[in-house]
Amino acid sequence: MVKKINSNSQLPSSISIPISRTAKPSSEFYSIFSKEEVLGIIHALEVRREIPLKYSYKGRGAKIWDSFYLKYIISRWYRLSNLEVDLLRENFEYINDAAHCEKVNVVDVGSGNLYPVKEFIHRLNELGRLNKYIALDISEELLDLSRKNFKKWFPLIEFVSYTIDIENSCLPKMPGENQVGIEPDYTKIILHLGVTIGNHQNRNAVLKNFRDSMEKNDLLVFTNETGVNSKWNGKVRGGCNYHAEQVYEWIKNKLGIRGEDCELVRKYDLETDSVVANIKFRHKYTINFNFMGIDKNIAICEGEEITIWRHHKYEIPELLQEIERAGLQLVHYSTNKYVTHVMAICRRTY
């Protein structure tokens, strides 16, 4: 005999009903990002389940990054110097000698707050070699910070800035570049510091964009961590600690995700051979993007993870392979005394 269930009866307590939530990005989120960038975020979420780290440097994210970096630039009793400053100092003579033209333009890609290059710029200027400084960044807020600091430290040197996403664009052309039969009267020293190369989702595209932006005398100088990513011991420090935590809070706030509905998970990711920080969802979620004709829902399952921070370390042979694959030549490199970080100096191959 079939038992009828009264419409007012409650379901047995043993049956769990999945909780589904909807998140709607805030008006501030849409004020920070262009329509093209919102579409880029949607695409990355759909295809890779990722919110690219590069977008976290915009808006208040610029202040978050500046506060994080200042923790590592200021000397402490347990840390008397900064790795970036030390590596630039140790390689200054090589870079100065390798820049063949009398004058140089320093092109700082991901300029941030300028602290790592302050001493480098000062030394070039003292030698009478600096023509101009060009700051490039995806974040207009960080470019404003760059300009403020540069004008305070070097009021007589020309400062130029451009907003650029180096994963999707080559460097902007400077006056006199690519004129047929005329070689530029300066060398570009392109800096990409802050171990940023390891944060990019598409490192090969970034290196190729650098290569396609370079003349034969130009130099590309970048830094990164060295080591085997899969040997990560699970201890969070540096960017994986403070910066990832702040990015996590920033994204939750801007996308409208409730704190109790997710958690921050840091781990080694085999597919990308990187250490990542992910948002792990405790419930089924829908993120609704509604902006300037965009109306898109991204469905996320309970237990699913979205990457919001990543870093890839290099072993030297792998670094050499990626450089050569991009059409660049490694002409010099050096590591810090603990061999945890490397500075690579490259030219374009023809």
C-alpha positions, -999 to +999 in steps of 0.1 A: +000+000+000+014+034-010+015+059+018+004+094+008+025+123+020+006+153+032+017+185+013+023+201+047+045+173+059+083+179+063+108+158+045+127+133+067+157+151+084+181+125+070+176+139+034+199+168+028+190+195+003+220+211-015+223+248-007+226+270-037+237+306-036+239+334-061+267+360-060+265+393-078+296+414-083+294+448-066+291+482-084+327+488-074+338+457-093+322+471-125+338+505-119+373+489-116+372+468-148+364+476-184+339+455-204+368+438-221+383+429-187+350+416-173+347+394-204+383+382-198+374+372-162+343+354-173+363+335-200+390+325-175+364+313-150+346+292-177+377+277-193+403+275-166+383+280-134+406+309-126+404+346-118+438+358-132+460+373-105+468+403-128+433+417-122+439+419-085+463+448-089+435+471-099+414+493-077+421+488-040+442+458-050+470+483-058+470+493-022+470+457-010+500+449-032+519+481-022+514+472+015+526+436+009+557+447-010+567+473+015+569+445+041+598+431+020+616+462+009+622+477+043+651+463+062+645+443+094+668+428+119+662+394+103+664+406+067+689+434+060+682+437+023+658+431-005+664+403-031+654+424-061+676+454-050+705+430-043+703+412-076+701+445-096+731+458-076+752+427-083+743+427-120+746+465-126+780+464-141+771+437-166+738+455-176+756+488-179+783+474-201+759+453-222+738+484-230+758+494-261+742+528-269+753+559-250+718+565-237+693+540-223+656+540-217+645+520-187+612+503-195+597+489-162+570+464-169+549+459-138+564+491-122+544+489-090+558+513-064+593+517-080+612+508-048+631+479-064+645+501-092+652+533-072+690+526-067+693+512-103+678+544-118+700+566-095+732+548-107+724+551-144+715+588-139+748+594-121+766+580-151+747+603-174+732+574-193+695+576-185+674+591-212+639+584-198+620+561-175+589+543-188+565+527-164+541+501-177+514+483-156+480+468-159+469+490-130+463+527-134+464+530-096+499+515-095+510+538-123+498+567-103+519+554-073+549+550-097+546+585-109+542+600-074+573+581-061+594+588-092+587+625-092+596+627-055+630+609-061+639+620-096+621+653-104+644+662-133+641+629-152+614+623-178+587+599-167+564+583-191+537+557-183+513+534-202+486+510-191+494+476-206+486+439-201+519+422-211+501+388-216+481+403-244+502+431-258+537+440-269+554+471-255+542+505-269+564+519-295+587+548-286+595+577-310+623+566-334+616+529-331+612+506-362+622+533-387+636+516-418+674+519-421+676+539-388+689+523-356+676+538-323+701+560-306+694+544-273+692+509-258+660+497-240+666+480-207+633+462-201+628+452-164+602+426-153+609+423-116+591+411-085+593+374-096+563+383-117+571+360-146+561+331-124+527+346-117+516+347-153+491+321-166+508+322-200+545+327-195+554+318-231+531+346-244+547+371-221+582+362-232+572+363-269+557+397-264+589+409-249+609+394-278+587+411-304+591+444-286+630+443-287+656+456-310+690+439-314+707+459-287+679+458-261+681+438-229+653+420-210+660+416-173+637+396-151+637+377-118+620+346-104+622+320-078+642+288-085+634+253-074+611+223-078+574+233-074+563+198-065+586+198-035+566+226-018+564+217+019+530+233+025+544+262+045+529+295+034+552+325+033+558+356+012+532+361-016+515+328-009+508+339+026+500+376+030+493+386-006+471+355-014+451+361+018+445+397+009+435+388-027+411+362-013+394+388+009+393+413-020+377+389-044+351+376-020+341+412-013+340+423-049+321+393-062+297+391-033+307+357-021+298+351+016+327+343+038+311+313+054+305+297+020+341+293+010+377+288+022+412+296+011+432+265+000+469+266-009+485+236-026+507+224-054+489+221-087+503+193-109+486+205-141+503+239-141+533+228-120+527+258-097+519+266-061+484+280-061+459+296-038+423+287-046+388+296-034+371+264-024+333+266-024+314+248+004+281+252-015+268+252-050+271+288-064+261+309-093+281+341-101+259+364-121+277+390-142+254+418-154+272+448-170+270+468-202+250+442-221+268+413-204+244+388-187+263+357-179+259+331-151+289+310-140+278+278-122+302+264-096+297+230-079+299+223-042+336+215-034+349+231-066+380+254-065+389+285-084+425+297-086+431+333-076+469+333-070+497+313-087+535+311-087+557+289-108+594+283-098+620+276-124+648+251-126+676+266-146+674+241-176+636+247-178+642+285-177+666+282-205+642+262-226+613+287-221+636+316-230+648+299-262+613+288-272+602+324-271+630+335-295+653+350-268+689+342-258+700+340-222+733+360-222+738+362-184+722+351-152+731+351-115+714+338-083+714+350-048+737+333-023+710+308-012+702+300-049+665+306-042+662+334-068+676+341-102+680+372-123+681+364-161+694+388-187+683+382-223+686+395-259+665+389-289+676+362-313+674+367-351 
